[in-house]
């Protein structure tokens, strides 16, 4: 092969590698703050920082993104300019997102958790625990998660009994309950239930209460957690 062509190819390869490295450094230097969608009701990604701006797409709860900048409209609504992927960008209302890098976002998310119910409360509590590892509000969230899970156990018991009524096969009866499809979405949130055969009912396994006592033994919430675990142990006997 012509040595001049080889030299040209080597030069072009060098330029390609150099440009790629520069792009990577540039992206890293302007990576911005990491955030996550906590309120999907407000998570409309728009082309402009306006409530009636053209819609790019709807973001689901739990979607991670990068916050680039912010802008407040004349009517006091703050929008964040975010990157969802390398090709998807836009503006989203401030209240839809939480970030551990923003002071006060843990308190704001806690307020949202308190205002939520059922499975929504569990999901938002899990987001908090996963993304605010150093927040002093974690004991409150751990207690809320456990309480919400136990309340859901009562509802799941009724639903499963209704769905599985008159099930007659060779498999043990309790295995149908523990394989009940209604448990799947809780399992994905790392919330597990135990099944008591005598009462044919689910109960929360108490994992968040035990974590609360283990990590925050002197917190006021640990008193309630110990009480809940004692009640759970009494039911299991």
LINJOVEN-V256720 format. One record per run of one state. SS is the DSSP state (h for helix, s for strand, l for the rest). FROM is the first residue (numbers start at 1). TO is the last residue. Records with the same first field share a line. If there is no record, write none. Layout:
SS = FROM-TO / FROM-TO
//
This chain:
l = 1-2 / 30-32 / 38-39 / 43-43 / 47-54 / 59-63 / 73-77 / 84-88 / 99-104 / 115-117 / 132-137 / 164-172 / 179-180 / 189-192 / 197-200 / 205-206 / 216-219 / 237-237
h = 3-29 / 40-42 / 94-96 / 105-114 / 118-131 / 138-163 / 173-178 / 181-188 / 207-215 / 220-236
s = 33-37 / 44-46 / 55-58 / 64-72 / 78-83 / 89-93 / 97-98 / 193-196 / 201-204
//
